Amino acid sequence: MDTKILLENGTNELEVLEFTLDGNSYGINVAKIKEIINYQPVTPVPNSHPSIEGIFMPRDRMITAIDLKNCLQRGVSQAGGLFIVTNFNKLDIAFHVDNVVGIHRMSWENIIKPDSTISSESTASGIIKIGDKLIIILDFERIVSDINPETGLRVNQLEELGERARCDIPVLIAEDSPLLNRLIVDALHKSGYVNLTHTANGQEAYDCICEWKSKGILDQKVKCVITDIEMPMMDGHRLTKLIKTDDATKDIPVVIFSSLVNDEMRIKGQQLGANAQLSKPEIGELVGVLDELLMRN
């Protein structure tokens, strides 16, 4: 199946691949997918996490295979089905699924955020309604970090920065994951950045910018924007485009901080005017980039 459908930059659209497990429909952003291949035998890794089926080497590159059914507590997958081979957070990972249904193109505005009745421990990051069918978009970054926390934000990098002075330069953050939002804020606080406004998606961040602009206090409220790419309502690429095409905001540095920063996405970010793009594990690099953009010595 072709997963290389090209989208215009900054249109707030995405492609979602629908796949099934035990007859239930789930989704993944096509931007995370490298290829879809038939299941092939894997080599088990001793003492590995129960959700790791093993490793295999198509075309001389080693890939870890994860039993998605096991991750979702729906039993254990048997031989057969498909591997969705992904790349995010600089990792190549194959997820074992039953079947692939197709690709849906839609706006981030149509992604429904799970409400407060859904546990914060859930791996559902969004829900799509197509006709009478609900498709649950899974938080694959969380699934992987639950298996191995070292794939998440590398907060230990902050210790290498040593003691840092307090900095009141205002920074606006757009990140939809409550866990990552909190971790980013905590990490920046430890690095001295204390004047932070954090929002749950690009729309909320842009609403803040519009409000501050209308009140004539934009310069007091934001000197830099840090944004994820994948977010409901408005994604980070759309947010970047809106900022960089407005004379009142075009000089505000935008840092894209996302698990999706690969070669293709980096080109898109550059075309939209992003000042820097970093993969999510590199929280130490994020602090360094902020220092540079804000000329903090």
N, C-alpha and C positions, 0 to 999 in steps of 0.2 A: 504494500500500500504506500502511495506517495505521501510522505509527511512534510514535504518541502513547499507547502503552499505559501506564497509570498503575500504579505499584507503591506499596505501603505503605512508609512511611519506616522505615528501619533494620531491614528483614527479611533483609538480606544476599542479596537476589535481584537479578538483572539480566535484561534481555532482550537476546539476541544475534541480530542479523540475519545469516542465512547467505546468501552470494552465491558465484558461481563465476567462475573464470578458467581457461580451457583445461580445463574439466571437473573442476578441483580445488576443494574447498570451503574458504571462508575466512569469518571472522566479524568483526563490528564491534558494539560496544555501541550499542544503539538510542538511548541518551541523547545520543550524539554527532550523531545524524541529524536534519536539518531536513526533508528531503523526498527522494523518489526520483523522478527524471524520465527520460523518454526521451532518448537521446543527441541532441544538436543540434550543428551545426557550430560550431567555435570559431575565433577569430582568433589565429594564432600570434604569439608575442612574440619579437622579434629577440634573439638572444644569451641566451636563457633556458636553464635546465637541461633536459637531454634528456628528463626525465620529465614536463616541463610541456607539455601539448598546446597550451595557449593560454588565452584568456579568452573569456567570453561574459557577456551581461547579461540574464538573465530578470527581468522585472518591475523594470527600472531599477536593479538592483544588480549590480555587477561581481563575478564569481566566477572564480577560477583553476581550470582543469581539469587534473587530474593523471592520467597514464596509469599505472594501478596495475600493469598487466602489465609495463611497462618498469621500474618500481621494483623488481619482484620478479625481474628479469632473465629474463623469459619472452617476450621479443620486444616487438613494438609493436602496440598495439590498432588495429583498423581502424574505420571509421565504423560505427555501430550499437551495440547494447547499451544500457546504462543509465548514468546519472550518479547516484551516491549523494552528495547534497549535505549536507555536515557543517558543524558549528560547534564548534570547541574552540580554546583559547588565543586567543580573541577573533578568530578567522579563519573566513571562509566559504570552504570548499574543496569542489570536486566531484571524486569519484574515479570514473574510467571502469572499469566492470566488464562482464562478459558477460551475467550473468543474476542475478536474485534468487530464492532458493528459498523462504524463509519466516523466521519469527521463533521462537526457542526461549527459553522462560522457564526459568531455573535458578538454583541457588544458587552463590555464589562458591566454596563448598566443593567444587563439582564441576569447577572449572576446574583443569586439570592444568598445572603450571608446567613448561616445557621443562627437561630435565635438563642436566647439565654437559657432555654431549657436543655440545650445540647451541652454536654459536659465540656469543660475547657480541655479535657484530655482527649477529646475526639479528634480523629484524623480527617474529618470532613472540613474542607476550607470553603466550600461553596456548593450551591445546588442549582441545577438547571431544570426548568420545566419545559418539556417538548410534548405538546399534546397532553395526553394523560400520564405520561411517563416522567418520573423524576430521575435525574442523573446526578449522582454525588461526585463532586470533584474532590479528589483526595489530596491531602497535604503530604506530598512525597518527601519533602525535606524533613518534615517531622518524623515520618516513618523511618527514614534512614538515621536520623539523630537519636531516635529511641533505641535503635539497634546498636549504634555506636555514637555516644555523645561527642566524641572527638571530631566528628564531621560537622558539628555545629559551630557557633561563633567561638573563635580561638581567643577567649578572654585572657588567657595566660600571657598573650602578647603584650598586654597592658603593663605587666610587671616590668617588662624590659624598658619601658619609657621612664621609669623612676618617678621622683617627686615632681609635680607640676603645679604651677601657679593657677589660681582661679581665673577664669575668663568669662566675661559677661557678654561677649558677642552673641547676638541672637541667632539661633539655628532652628529651622523648621524641619520636622521629620514626618515622612509619610510611610507607614508600615502597617499592614493589616493584621499580621499575626500578633496577638496580645503578648505572647511569650517573647518573640523577637523584639517587639516594640520596647518592652520593659528592659530586655538585656542591652539593647542599643543605648537607651537612656542611661541605664546604670553605668555602662562602659564609658560613655562620654562624660558623665559626672565624675567618674574616677580620674578622667584625663583632664579635668579642670573646666570643662564646658558645662556651665550650670544654667544658662539662659536658654532653655529648650522648650519648644512647643511641639508636642507629638500628637499626630492625628492617625486615624485608622485607615485612610485611603487617600488617593489623589484628589478626589472631590472635596473632602474635608480640608485638605491642605490648600487647595485652590480657593475655597470659600474664605479661608482665613486671609489669604493674600488679597482677595477682592475687598474684603471688609477693611483691612488695614489701609489699602490704597484709597478707598473712599473716605476714610477718616484722616488721611494725610499723615499717617504714622508708619507707613511701610518701612521706611529706613530704620525706624526704631525697633521694629518687630522681627525683621528677617534680613540677615546678611548672607545666608547660605541655606540651600535646601538639600536634604538627603532623602532619596526616594527609592523604594522598592519598584520593581516592574509589575509583578502580578498583584493586582488589588481589585476588589469589586468596586463598582460605581465608576471609578476612573483609574486607569493604570498609570505607571510612572512615565511611560513614553508620551502619553497624551499630556500629562502634567508638565513635562519638560517642554513640549512644543508650545503649550500655552504661555509658559513663562518666557521662553526665548523669542516669541513672535510679538511680544507686547513691549513697546518702547519704555514703559514704566518699570518693567521687571527684567528686561533682557540681560542686564549686567549682573544680576544675582547669580552667583555660581550654583550649579546643580550637580550633585554627586549621585550617580545611580549606584545603589548598593544592593545587589541582587544575586540570587543563586543562578540566574539565567545569563550572566555575563559570559557569553562565549563569542567566538569570532563573528558570527552573523549578527548577534545582538549588539556587539560592540560597534559594528558599522552603523547600525540603526541609531544607536545613541549618539554617535559622532555627527551623523547627518542632522539630528535634532538639536545639536548644540550643547550636549552635556559636557561639562568641564572635566569630569573624571568618572570612571566606571570601575567598580571593584566587585569581586566575588565575595559573597557573604561571610565565608569563614574568616576573612582577613580584617578583623576589627582593628588591629594595630595599624595596618596600612590606612584604614579610614581616618584614624586620628592624625596620621602624618599628612594625608591629603588635605584635611581640614586646616591644619596648621599652615600649610603652604598657600592654600587659596585665600585664607583670611590674614595672611602675612603675620602669623603669630610666632614670635621668636622665643 
